[in-house]
Amino acid sequence: MTSSDSKSISVRQAANSDFKKISALDASNNTDYVWQMELREEDTRIKVFFQRTRLPRSVELDFQNSIDDLETNLMKHTLVLVSESMGVLTGFLVLDRGTAQDAAIITNFAVERSMRRRGIATAMLVTAREWASRAGLNRLIIVTQSRNYPAICFCRRNGYIYCGYNDSYYSNQDIALFFSMKLR
């Protein structure tokens, strides 16, 4: 679909043979920060605040369960992209077509831990944005956990703007944050 000439990164639609490689990726991450939510209810208004909070110690973020779930539920996703660099699978991105506002929603993405900060996630994001534009969609939304501070920073660095949250989105009750970009 897309190729980055400067770093020899290619992005393509995933094939069935890719899912064993995807599940072998080290998608874990460390964070020293979270976006902590504070909810204040008053008589005439509700205020929700998110504040970057430094944790007392670095926390390991492990997303292996969501990667394992990907192979099981492959057919329900609109598009699964993989990235390769020099013939090695380096990352993946899962995109679903939203039911409201003609939006595409990136529900999961990761890059092999040893291959990060080389433009791989950005290349996959560009490909997802191009796909959504060709599909005539108006918006691209990225969903991430409030504790995944590295992903939050990535979204913001790439021009995505915070647009909402869901405090019961994940099965483990982590808060989901939504970041979006208008495509037209």
SVG drawing of the C-alpha trace seen along z (x, -y; Angstrom):
<svg xmlns="http://www.w3.org/2000/svg" viewBox="-28 -25 45 44">
<polyline fill="none" stroke="black" stroke-width="0.4" points="0.0,0.0 2.6,-2.5 6.4,-2.5 8.7,-4.8 11.8,-5.2 14.0,-6.8 13.8,-4.0 12.8,-1.0 9.5,-0.5 6.7,1.1 3.1,1.3 0.6,3.7 -2.6,5.5 -2.0,8.4 -2.3,12.0 -3.3,15.0 0.3,16.1 1.3,12.9 -0.6,13.6 1.9,15.9 4.5,13.2 2.3,10.5 1.8,12.6 5.6,13.0 6.1,9.2 7.2,7.6 4.5,4.9 5.2,4.1 6.1,0.7 7.1,-1.2 5.6,-4.4 6.3,-6.9 3.1,-8.8 -0.7,-8.3 -3.5,-10.6 -5.5,-10.5 -9.2,-11.3 -11.1,-13.5 -14.8,-13.7 -16.7,-16.5 -20.5,-16.6 -22.2,-19.8 -25.9,-20.8 -25.8,-22.3 -22.7,-20.8 -20.3,-17.9 -16.6,-18.6 -14.1,-16.0 -10.4,-16.7 -7.5,-14.6 -4.1,-15.4 -0.8,-14.0 0.4,-12.4 3.9,-11.0 3.8,-7.5 5.9,-6.6 7.7,-4.0 7.9,-3.0 5.0,-0.6 5.3,2.1 2.4,2.1 1.7,5.5 -0.7,5.8 -0.2,9.5 -3.8,10.4 -5.1,7.9 -2.6,9.3 -3.6,12.9 -7.3,11.8 -6.4,10.3 -5.9,13.7 -9.1,15.1 -11.2,12.2 -9.5,11.4 -12.6,11.5 -14.5,8.9 -11.9,6.2 -12.3,3.9 -8.5,3.7 -5.4,5.0 -2.1,3.6 1.4,4.8 4.7,3.1 7.9,4.7 11.5,3.5 14.1,5.4 11.7,8.4 11.0,8.6 7.5,7.9 7.9,4.9 4.4,3.8 0.6,3.9 -2.4,1.7 -6.1,2.6 -8.7,0.4 -12.5,0.8 -15.1,-1.3 -17.2,-3.2 -20.9,-3.3 -21.2,-7.0 -19.9,-10.1 -18.3,-8.2 -15.2,-7.4 -12.5,-4.8 -11.3,-3.8 -7.8,-2.5 -8.4,-0.1 -5.0,1.4 -1.5,0.8 2.0,1.7 5.6,1.8 8.2,4.3 9.9,2.8 13.4,3.0 12.3,1.3 10.6,-1.8 11.3,-5.4 12.1,-4.7 9.0,-5.9 7.2,-2.6 4.1,-3.5 3.9,-6.8 4.1,-4.9 1.2,-2.6 -0.8,-5.7 -0.3,-7.4 -1.5,-4.2 -4.5,-4.0 -5.3,-7.7 -5.0,-7.2 -7.3,-4.1 -9.9,-6.0 -9.8,-9.0 -10.2,-6.7 -13.1,-5.0 -14.8,-8.5 -14.6,-8.7 -14.6,-12.0 -12.6,-11.2 -9.9,-8.9 -10.0,-8.1 -7.4,-6.4 -8.4,-4.6 -5.8,-4.1 -5.7,-3.5 -5.3,-6.4 -2.3,-4.6 -0.6,-4.2 1.2,-7.6 3.7,-6.7 0.7,-6.2 -1.0,-9.4 2.2,-11.3 2.4,-9.6 -1.2,-10.6 -0.7,-14.2 2.7,-14.4 0.9,-13.2 -1.8,-15.9 -4.6,-13.9 -6.7,-15.9 -8.3,-14.5 -12.0,-14.1 -13.4,-12.0 -13.3,-9.1 -15.1,-6.0 -14.5,-4.9 -15.7,-1.4 -14.4,-0.6 -11.9,2.1 -12.7,5.4 -10.2,4.5 -12.0,1.2 -9.2,-0.9 -10.3,-4.3 -10.2,-4.6 -9.1,-7.9 -10.1,-8.9 -8.0,-11.1 -9.2,-12.2 -8.2,-13.9 -10.5,-15.3 -9.8,-13.9 -11.8,-16.4"/>
</svg>
